[in-house]
Amino acid sequence: MASPGSGPPRRRQGEAQPRWVLRLLASSRYFVLIAVVGAFLAGVTLLVYATLAVVKTIWDAISDGDLSIDGAKHLEVDFVELIDVFLLGTVLIIVGLGLYELFIESDLPVPAWLRVDDLDQLKGKLVGAIVVLLGVSFLASVVDWNGSTSILDLGIAIALVVAAFALLNFVTSHPPQDDQ
């Protein structure tokens, strides 16, 4: 009989875990389905929203009747920003598919360009989309700039963020080599 307070016997290092523990740990990967569904729903929502916004933008441009170079510039930026929303929606769907492929079903029937082999590839796709979003945001700021604020400060801040992402991408894609 074990002494009071001694608890269950300790497992020695290297001793196998009970099968139910291993099954529980292995099945915990299915919690990623929450992220998969969330990313997919977010992506689809953005795609539907952007489509409705394109239709509204076209309708507003036609019904406004103000045809000018300034109006065309703003319409161009509106469409570039909407394409950016489509891009982000697509990236979120790709992230959802990638997570599903990494954690649930590695043989998902997707084109070769959509195949994800590790989490770093998935992060790279997301970082690339963020860099494009920052560029489009800066473009919109340039077109709408009225000279009252310093656009250079915004440009430098965005450049620093992009440089940080580029450094992160470089470091994660080139792991340090052991000197031997």
N, C-alpha and C positions, 0 to 999 in steps of 0.2 A: 504494500500500500504506500502510495506517495505521501510525502509530508505535506501538511496544509500550506498553501501559498506557493507550492513549487511549480504549479501550472503544468501544461502538457510537456511531454518529453521533447527535448530539442533535437532537431534533425542535424545530422552531421553533414559537413560540406561535401558536395558531390552525390549525396543521397537523393534519389528521385522523389519528385513531388507526387502526391496522389493524382490520378488521372482527371478527377473532377476539377482540380485546381488548374491543370494545364488546359482543359477544355474551356473553362471560364475565361482564362487569360486569352486564349486564342479567339474566342468569340467576341471579346471586347472590341475587336476591330470593327464590328458592325455598328458601333456608336458613331463611326465616321459617316454613316448613312445620314445622320442629322445634318452634317456639313454639306454632304452631296445634295440633299434635297434643298437646303437653304441656298446654296450657290446656284442650283438649277432654277429655283423659283425667282431669285434675284435677277438672274440673267434674262429669263423669259419676261419678267416684269419690265426690265429696261428696254428690251426689244419691242414689246407692245407699246410702251409709253413713247419711245422714239418714233415709231411708225405713226402714231396718232399726232405727235408733235410735227412731223414732216407734213402730214396732210393739213394740219392747222396753219403751219407756216406758209404753205403754198396758197391756201385759201386767203390768208391775210394779205399776201403779196399781190394776189390777183384782185381782190376786192378793194384794196387801198387805192389803187390807181396812180400812186406816186412813183413814176418811173424816173430814176435818177442814178447817177454814178454812186452817190452816197448810199442810196437805198440798196443798190446792187452789192456794195461792199458789206453792208450789214447782213444782207441775205446770204452772201457767201460765207460769212463767219457763222451765221445761224446754222447753215447746212454742215459746215465743218464740225461745229460743236455737236450736232445731231449724229453725224457719222461717228464721232467720238463716243457717244452714248451707245450706238450700235456695237462699236468695238468693245467697249467695256462689258456690255451684255454678253457678247460672244465669248470674251475672256472668262467671265464668270461661269458660263456653261462649260468651257474647256476645263476650268479648275474643278468643277463638279465631276466631270467625266474622268479627269486625271486622278482625283482622290478615289473615285470608285475603282478605277483600274489599279491603283497602288494597293488599296486595302481590301477590296472585295473580290474582284474578278480580273486577274492579270491578262486573260485572253479575250478581252473585250474586242469585238470586231469593229475596229476603227481604222481609218487610213494611217499610213506610216507617219505622216507629218503630225498626227494627233496622238501618237503613242507616247506615253510618259513612263520612263524607267525609274525615276527617283524624284524625291521631293524637291531637290534643287532645280530640276527642269521646270517644275510647276511654279516655284517661286520666281524663276527667270521670266516666265510668261507673264506673271502678275506684275513684276517690276517693269517689264517692257511696256505694259499697258499704262502703268502709272506715269512713266516718262512721257508717253504720248499725251496723256491727259494734261500733264503740266505744260507741255508745248502748246497744246490747243488753248489752254487757259491764258497763256501769255499772248498768243495770237489775238484772242478776243480782247485782251486788255490793250494791246497796241492799236487795234482798230477803233476801240471806243475811247482811246486816250484823248483827253482834252487839254493836256499840258499843265493841269493844276497839281498833279502829283508826280513824284519821281518814278518814272517807269524803269529807270536803271536799277533802282533798289529791288524792284520785283524781279527783273531779269537776273540780277546777281543771286538773289535768294533761290530762284528756280535752278539756276546753273549749279549752285552748291548742292542742292538736293539731287540733281541728276548726276553730278560728280560722285556723290556719296553712293548712289545706286550703282554707278559704273565700278567703283572701287569694291563694293560688296560683291558684285557679279564676278569681278576678276579674282578676288580672294577665294570665293567659294568654288570657282571653276578651276583654280590652280592651287590645290592643297600643298602645304609645305612638304618638301622632300627631306627624308632622313639622310644626313651625311654619314656615309659609311666608307 
